Amino acid sequence: MARWLAIHLFLLGAATTAIVVWSEHLAVAMLHAELPDRRWSDARPAGVNLGVVLLATALPAT
């Protein structure tokens, strides 16, 4: 069961990161907007990955 949970968390984190990255890219492309500051573009996926890591470390403790 723990192996399936780890695989699920990894794939969920990968899919969520892809959605965060590509939604920003598509919004900029479709709206012909300026590119956002690079720091914020890097901070969003980092925050998502940090959340996944925190969730993965908190679940075995419960």
Summary of the structure (lengths in Angstrom):
residues: 62
radius of gyration: 14.7
end to end distance: 14.3
largest distance: 46.3
contacts: 133
relative contact order: 0.15
helix: 82%
strand: 0%
